[in-house]
Amino acid sequence: MTRKFQLRAALAATAFLAATLAVAQEGQKQMSAEEKAMMEAYAKAATPGKEHQWLASKSGKWTFTGTFWMDPSAPATMSSGTVERNLMLGGRVLAEKVSTPGFMGQPFEGYGLTGYDNTTGEFWGTWNDSMGTGVMITSGKCDASGACAHKGEYVDPLTGKKKTNRMTSRDEGPDKEVHEAFEQGPDGKEFKSMEIVYTRKK
């Protein structure tokens, strides 16, 4: 490539960039107040904030120990395994993979997504695993200490109807979390169905 050709290419690129900026500026001038408000609302909804930074602090590798009760009158089932968490969508969502070599006699994998919706002011989550083909959807709030209260909704395989449960979680320092779930028993009374403790790998 000759020096003369390089100069022409550089000038053409500069002219193209200047024209693009001029069009963008002209578009902004012509944008109505309603359109500007709409763009600002979308930008606010899409911009990660302090809640997303808190989720980001939970990235990495963890281990867990869990206690599960299918029936409040029956013995608990114990399990342990690993958790791997990674951010996705530009730091807006925390993805989680849970694995254990044996749960109720078979290998187990679970996947969850957790995010914070700037518009609703609530945290949300999804969960599905190898023990079913459905998905549970949760929503709730967390306070400044990392204590959360969520409600979940899923379809009960026994009845084919939607069912709700209640979940709580709390941080016990930066490297330990405690998660609990509560269901309604056959008598209609609430009982603890799960307690899982996460510990960050060093």
C-alpha positions in Angstrom: 0.0 0.0 0.0 1.4 3.4 -1.0 1.7 6.3 1.3 -0.6 8.3 -0.9 -3.3 5.6 -0.7 -2.9 5.4 3.1 -3.5 9.1 3.4 -6.6 8.9 1.2 -7.9 6.0 3.3 -7.3 7.9 6.6 -9.1 11.0 5.2 -12.1 8.9 4.1 -12.3 7.2 7.5 -12.2 10.6 9.2 -14.9 12.0 7.0 -17.1 8.9 7.6 -16.7 9.3 11.4 -17.5 13.0 11.3 -20.7 12.3 9.2 -21.8 9.6 11.6 -21.4 11.9 14.6 -23.3 14.6 12.8 -26.2 12.3 12.1 -26.3 11.1 15.7 -26.2 14.7 17.0 -29.0 15.7 14.6 -31.0 12.7 15.8 -30.7 13.8 19.4 -31.8 17.3 18.5 -34.9 15.9 16.8 -35.7 13.5 19.7 -38.9 14.5 21.5 -39.1 14.9 25.3 -41.1 11.7 25.5 -38.5 9.8 23.5 -35.7 11.1 25.7 -37.6 10.0 28.8 -38.1 6.6 27.3 -34.4 6.3 26.5 -33.5 7.4 30.0 -35.9 4.8 31.5 -34.4 2.0 29.5 -30.9 3.1 30.4 -31.8 3.2 34.1 -33.3 -0.3 33.9 -30.3 -1.7 32.2 -27.5 -0.2 34.2 -26.0 -2.5 36.9 -25.9 -1.0 40.4 -24.9 -1.9 44.0 -27.1 -4.9 44.1 -25.4 -6.4 41.0 -22.0 -5.6 42.6 -23.2 -7.6 45.7 -24.1 -10.5 43.4 -20.7 -10.2 41.7 -19.0 -10.7 45.1 -20.5 -14.2 45.2 -18.7 -15.4 42.0 -16.3 -18.2 42.4 -16.1 -21.8 43.7 -17.9 -23.0 46.8 -18.8 -26.2 48.6 -22.1 -27.0 50.2 -23.6 -29.3 52.8 -27.3 -29.8 52.8 -30.1 -31.3 54.9 -33.4 -32.1 53.3 -36.8 -33.1 54.6 -39.4 -34.5 52.2 -41.8 -35.1 55.1 -41.6 -33.4 58.6 -42.2 -36.7 60.3 -39.5 -38.6 58.2 -35.7 -38.7 58.7 -33.7 -36.0 56.9 -31.6 -36.7 53.8 -28.0 -35.4 53.8 -25.9 -34.3 50.8 -22.8 -32.4 50.0 -21.2 -31.1 46.8 -19.8 -28.2 44.8 -21.1 -24.9 43.6 -19.6 -22.8 40.8 -20.8 -19.3 40.2 -20.1 -16.9 37.2 -21.4 -13.6 36.1 -23.1 -13.2 32.8 -24.7 -10.5 30.7 -22.2 -7.9 31.5 -22.4 -8.4 35.3 -26.2 -8.3 35.4 -26.9 -12.0 36.3 -25.2 -14.5 38.5 -25.2 -18.1 37.0 -24.8 -21.0 39.4 -24.1 -24.7 38.8 -24.6 -27.1 41.7 -23.3 -30.7 41.5 -23.2 -33.7 43.9 -22.2 -37.3 43.1 -25.1 -38.7 45.1 -28.4 -37.4 46.2 -31.2 -39.8 47.0 -29.2 -42.5 45.3 -28.3 -40.8 42.1 -26.0 -38.0 40.7 -27.5 -34.5 40.8 -27.0 -31.3 38.9 -28.9 -28.0 39.4 -28.7 -24.7 37.6 -29.8 -21.3 38.9 -29.8 -17.7 37.7 -30.1 -14.8 40.0 -30.5 -11.1 39.2 -31.8 -7.8 40.4 -34.5 -5.9 38.5 -33.9 -2.2 38.7 -37.5 -1.6 37.6 -39.3 -3.7 40.3 -36.7 -3.2 43.0 -36.6 -7.0 43.6 -34.2 -9.8 43.3 -35.4 -12.7 41.0 -34.2 -16.3 40.5 -34.8 -19.4 38.4 -33.9 -22.9 39.3 -34.1 -26.2 37.5 -32.3 -29.5 38.1 -31.9 -33.2 37.1 -34.7 -34.3 39.4 -37.4 -32.7 37.1 -38.1 -31.0 33.8 -39.8 -27.9 35.2 -38.5 -24.6 36.5 -39.1 -22.7 39.8 -39.3 -18.9 39.7 -38.6 -16.8 42.7 -38.7 -13.2 43.7 -38.0 -11.2 46.8 -35.9 -8.6 48.7 -32.5 -8.6 50.4 -31.4 -6.1 53.1 -28.0 -4.4 53.4 -26.7 -7.3 55.6 -27.3 -9.9 52.9 -30.5 -11.3 54.5 -33.0 -12.3 51.9 -36.7 -13.4 51.9 -38.1 -14.9 48.7 -41.2 -16.6 47.5 -41.0 -19.4 44.9 -43.6 -20.8 42.5 -43.4 -24.2 40.7 -45.7 -27.0 39.5 -46.0 -29.8 41.9 -45.4 -33.2 40.1 -47.7 -34.9 42.5 -50.7 -32.7 41.8 -49.9 -31.0 38.5 -50.9 -27.7 40.1 -48.9 -24.6 41.0 -47.4 -24.5 44.4 -45.6 -21.8 46.4 -42.9 -22.0 49.0 -40.9 -19.6 51.1 -37.1 -19.2 51.1 -34.6 -17.3 53.2 -30.9 -16.8 52.9 -28.3 -14.9 54.9 -24.6 -14.1 54.7 -22.5 -15.1 57.6 -19.4 -13.2 56.5 -18.1 -13.0 52.9 -17.4 -16.7 52.7 -20.4 -18.4 54.2 -24.1 -18.4 53.3 -27.1 -20.2 54.8 -30.1 -21.0 52.7 -33.4 -22.4 54.0 -36.7 -23.4 52.3 -40.1 -23.9 53.8 -43.1 -25.9 52.4 -46.6 -26.7 53.5 -47.0 -30.2 54.9 -50.0 -32.5 54.4 -51.7 -30.9 57.4 -51.3 -27.5 55.8 -48.7 -26.4 58.4 -45.4 -25.0 57.2 -42.2 -27.0 57.8 -38.6 -26.6 57.0 -37.8 -28.6 53.9 -34.2 -27.6 53.3 -31.1 -26.1 54.9 -28.0 -25.6 52.8 -24.7 -24.1 54.0 -22.3 -22.7 51.3 -18.7 -22.2 52.1 -16.3 -20.5 49.7 -13.3 -22.4 48.6 -10.0 -20.8 49.5 
